[in-house]
Amino acid sequence: MPDPVLSLTDARLTLAGNAGPVDILRGISLAVNRGETVGLVGPSGSGKSSLLMLMGGLERATGGQVLALGQDLTAMDEDGLARFRRQNMGVVFQSFHLIPTMTALENVAIPLELAGVPDAFDRAQAELQAVGLGHRTDHYPSQLSGGEQQRVALARAAAPRPALFLADEPTGNLDGVNGQAIMDLLFSLRDRHGATLILVTHAPELAERCDRVIRLADGKLA
Amino acid sequence: MSLAYRIARRELRGGIRGFRVFLACLALGVAAIAGVGTLRAGIQSGLADQGAIILGGDAEMRFTYRAADATELAHIAAISTTHSEVYDFRSMAVIDGDETLTQVKAVDAAWPLTGAAVLEPAIPVAQALAETGGLPGAIMDPVLIERLGLTVGDSFRLGTQDFRLTAALIREPDSASAGFTLGPRSVVRTSALANSGLLAPGALFETRYRMTLPAGADLAALETEAETKFRDKGMRWTDSRNAAPGIERFVGQIGSFLVLVGLAGLAVGGVGISAAIRSYLDGKTATIATLKTLGASGGLIFRTYLVQTAILAALGIAIGVALGAAIPLLAAPLIESSLPFPADIRLSPMALIEAAFYGALSALIFTLIPLARTETIRPAALYRGGTGTRGWPRKRWLAALAALATLLIVTATLASGIPELALGTAGGILAALAVLALSATALRALARRLARHTRGRPALRAAIAAIGGPQSDAIPVILSLGLGLSVLAAVGQIDWNLRRAIATDLPTRAPAFFFVDIQPDQIGPFLDRMTADPAVTETETAPMLRGVITRINGRPAREVAGDHWVVRGDRGITYAATPGEKTRITEGQFWPEDYSGDAQISFAAEEGAELGLKLGDRITTNILGRDITATITSFREVDFSNAGIGFVMTLNPSALAGAPHTHIATVYAPPEAEAAILKDVTKTWPNITAIRIREAVDRVAEALSAIATATAWAAAGTLLTGFIVLIGAAAAGERARIYEAAILKTLGATRARILASFALRAALLGAAAGLVAVVAGGIAGWAVLTFVMEGDYVFEPLSALGIVLGGILATLLAGLAFAGRSLAVPPAQVLRAQE
């Protein structure tokens, strides 16, 4: 029996552009089951990242419905979405997006602290250990290499044990070796926590590692 | 047209959006200096143009405790076309049931020789001072009229003479030349005082002979002639070239001080100027790297951005000069009418040039290092990303910076005319900025240590992390706010401690009254009266004469002692057979009780040391026109701090035998007994003048409070510049905040939590700036009170709390002004833009 953890019904996204409104997503309907790994692929500008943002509640659909873990994301306000992500989602970006004023350990601890986890720092320490950065906990992002920063970002996403992992081209800014290591880490974290993983990628070999590949073209499912 | 200029012009096509803080900081600092300079020039020009009116004549000869003798009067008549004689002294204005101190001006029919007195009702002076209803007429300062509850037509008494009040003295033309007075003015005819019992021999009064001179009279020559003939007889000369030297000196000093505070404002603004240029050049790294890739030299790059900075600085300076000139000009009618002396506020090119010069120099000083760093940006920055304007520039630029800073300090020192004050202020500003920068660095270190103790409180921890981590605002915030807040804190501490000293210390340490003009035959009954009064705890009396020290060891005193206060004017002199119980002789020996040989002096030890005097030195003093030369045979300690009786010079009694003199007395009594003593003394001995120490101290406190207010306003100006710098820093940090908010939202932070974190960060920085300012201001206050005022210092918490709260409010306002957008922008929009 399929157990959809995420379902989109005629989801649309229109953004204001210089030359008028631009339709980014044009009626996307799909469902992702619990524990599934899904690769979102397609040419640049096809709407992959926007679809991921919609799934994470980082972008609000301008039409249709987005349900995550049974909750209607389109009906939540911004703070409601933040609370929902805090408990259920881990997001990894191509550009890492660590907070530059915080150390690696503090970056990993912050979602746990936001969720009110009492042993946030012990858990953050363990997560950093798990990604091989136990010795760099007091370093600021600017003192870490790109690969190390992405490992911190992975640890941060994994720390709250989210049901949903969303990753937007997590290896896009890394060289081949580092990229491979990060992907191994991402899949092993997913396997360890049994989460659902949705991955935006340009790399065919990465897409092949997913249970299912969804192709987008011009804002629609291809 | 040079290539650097052409490139600079193309670069500036984008407009000046990123330079608002740069322009505001520079314009504000320049405007403050130009405004103060314009005001100072206006007052100085007013004093110069209307010198004759302020003085009450083209020239004046002044004598202490005597009228001019026949020779002097003949000289006055010979050199002048007309002249007027004015007596000036303190007395008690008495009505039934009340009495108060007044500064009496007794005039002849020629007064006022120049200018016009404004009376209410508007009647001529001659009519106002004429006999009315059997009593001579008198005019009074409205403050005095109100204090005594009089109305025109009422009578009052000076000494034993009754007068009828005929008008209020709204404007006294020659008031500015009188200097500091304790009582409001009364004006009467000298002839009406004949039966008053005032102006008796030995009484304390001054006479002023104002003269109008023939057209084209050579004032310098006339001064030299009068000085040569009469200086040794105690004559002092003033003329319209410098009619109110006290005011002119005061205005000059306050003006110079405020210009220096304006420079402090520029220094604070410099933080914003520097930050704006750095941020602009950071954004230009790619352009610079590209230009270098295409073959541009480091020198060309430096010149290109120097030209841009110069164009912007010229714009900022022009705005500042325009504001600094326009505001005083627009407010001129208001300012001129509210000043007690003439001012003629108009465009003063020199003041504007001075302000523009300081502005240009400051702009160069604060932009030189970021500009010099552009030389070291490498083309590789294009590929590696990041900003290239960090690190130390070449040594020659550091040397140039030191040279420019020295030029600024030297110019400010020379232009101020008071090098000690200028150097002291410049040193103080530099030291304060260094202390503030060190404190900010220490705060960052502290924040990093504290971060681990704030776990579990994410809003607080994010705030602490932002203060201690990279891209911290701690240094710009504490530098920009700290200086203004430190000055305000110091003013608050000093002001409160002075008030406390006046309110609590004074009654226990100082006498309630100074009584002057006690005639020799009155001193016995006066002492009996005080001794019999149970409320009086102590009475001290001493005979007093006034004299001018004219020579030291045969040489003119001014040559030996310069401008020391002891030789500047006339001094109180006393005589005594014994040193007195409280006197401590520090050197030499006091004369025997029955000594009647050559004149001897016991000199105040501290002042003697300052004048370089030693035992055996001979001092010539002119007392009532007669020279007395005496030998210093001892030095003694004199405490001038408790308002008791203290004389710089005590002579042996026989040295002053026969010289007309009066006695002074200090009476110690609790405040509740003061009124009864005053009433009784003025009733029994109408010629005796009582000076209530409390009122005298209040007048001094008022004057100090005015200076404190001026300083506080100046500090507020610095604070305003600091606030603009804060706004600039907040604006510059807006992108970083938006980014941070987007990440935090992605990780599950609500907007309230993010806002709380931003607010906490601002409040913590503001509180830190306030605390540093309280410590710095407290130390400055302690130093001023302990070493300059020789008083006690007690920390005052209330104004300190105000300073900390002010710091918090300023940073909160500036920080939260830009928080709205960071909360409103959807995270996807921000994060996508960063990908």
Chai-1 contact restraints between the chains, C-beta under 6 A:
chainA,res_idxA,chainB,res_idxB,connection_type,confidence,min_distance_angstrom,max_distance_angstrom,comment,restraint_id
A,M53,B,A828,contact,1.0,0.0,6.0,A-B,restraint_1
A,L58,B,P827,contact,1.0,0.0,6.0,A-B,restraint_2
A,L58,B,A828,contact,1.0,0.0,6.0,A-B,restraint_3
A,E59,B,A828,contact,1.0,0.0,6.0,A-B,restraint_4
A,D79,B,T750,contact,1.0,0.0,6.0,A-B,restraint_5
A,D79,B,R751,contact,1.0,0.0,6.0,A-B,restraint_6
A,A82,B,K745,contact,1.0,0.0,6.0,A-B,restraint_7
A,A82,B,G748,contact,1.0,0.0,6.0,A-B,restraint_8
A,A82,B,A749,contact,1.0,0.0,6.0,A-B,restraint_9
A,A82,B,T750,contact,1.0,0.0,6.0,A-B,restraint_10
A,R85,B,G748,contact,1.0,0.0,6.0,A-B,restraint_11
A,R86,B,G748,contact,1.0,0.0,6.0,A-B,restraint_12
A,V91,B,T746,contact,1.0,0.0,6.0,A-B,restraint_13
A,Q94,B,E835,contact,1.0,0.0,6.0,A-B,restraint_14
A,S95,B,Q834,contact,1.0,0.0,6.0,A-B,restraint_15
A,S95,B,E835,contact,1.0,0.0,6.0,A-B,restraint_16
A,H97,B,I743,contact,1.0,0.0,6.0,A-B,restraint_17
A,I99,B,E740,contact,1.0,0.0,6.0,A-B,restraint_18
A,I99,B,I743,contact,1.0,0.0,6.0,A-B,restraint_19
A,P100,B,P470,contact,1.0,0.0,6.0,A-B,restraint_20
A,T101,B,A465,contact,1.0,0.0,6.0,A-B,restraint_21
A,T101,B,A466,contact,1.0,0.0,6.0,A-B,restraint_22
A,T101,B,G469,contact,1.0,0.0,6.0,A-B,restraint_23
A,M102,B,A465,contact,1.0,0.0,6.0,A-B,restraint_24
A,E106,B,A465,contact,1.0,0.0,6.0,A-B,restraint_25
A,I110,B,L747,contact,1.0,0.0,6.0,A-B,restraint_26
A,P111,B,L747,contact,1.0,0.0,6.0,A-B,restraint_27
A,P111,B,G748,contact,1.0,0.0,6.0,A-B,restraint_28
A,E113,B,P458,contact,1.0,0.0,6.0,A-B,restraint_29
A,L114,B,P458,contact,1.0,0.0,6.0,A-B,restraint_30
A,L114,B,G748,contact,1.0,0.0,6.0,A-B,restraint_31
A,L114,B,A749,contact,1.0,0.0,6.0,A-B,restraint_32
A,F121,B,R455,contact,1.0,0.0,6.0,A-B,restraint_33
A,Y140,B,P470,contact,1.0,0.0,6.0,A-B,restraint_34
A,S142,B,P470,contact,1.0,0.0,6.0,A-B,restraint_35
